Amino acid sequence: MNLSTTIRMLFNALTKPEQHILIGDIPAGHILDIGGGGEGVIAQAGGTRVTPIDKFMSEIHEAREKAMNAHWMTADATQLPCKNDSFDAATMFFSAMYMPSDVKEKVFKETHRVLKTSGELWIWDVNMRQERQVFAIRLQVKFNDTLKIKTIYGVKAKDQSAASICDMLLQTGFEPKVVTQNKHWFLIKAQKQEHIAQ
């Protein structure tokens, strides 16, 4: 991302109202957090129950200090170094927005492989349109009214919506069970199905 794109992205974020997200809970059991570097939100919320992965070591270094007791791993989510049925649940906290559609599809398939039967995948993310060129969102995240994190996520814009992600989840073996739409972000809770749609 060049300097002018970065400046437009920051301007985009700073001119929008800060979005407040209260994470009342996270999935039960052992959680794989995909793209969990940077702020390490889910790792901070879940501690030892969370295995956050990120393919960028710099993102892990930034986040590890905020959640020392999580099980950090450098890995590409399209080729997870994990056995089948390894995790009770998976999360993606504003990480799908950084992935092209073909990468998201591979990540969902790999997530399906490593989740146990009926495991859940929770996705917090944004609706955006490619024509906007850049997209950014400014967040204040709270977990059970105690943990407070302020951050900005920004990316070169692409076409993405809760509906498009739900469609992709259905094609990769998940059934969306809950879709919570807010003006600037959404939360999808999907469950692993044993048979992938053809």
Beta strands, then each sheet from edge to edge (+ up, - down):
strand 1: 19-23
strand 2: 31-34
strand 3: 50-54
strand 4: 73-74
strand 5: 87-93
strand 6: 115-125
strand 7: 134-143
strand 8: 147-156
strand 9: 174-181
strand 10: 186-192
sheet 1: 1+ 7+ 8-
sheet 2: 4+ 3+ 2+ 5+ 6+ 10- 9+
end
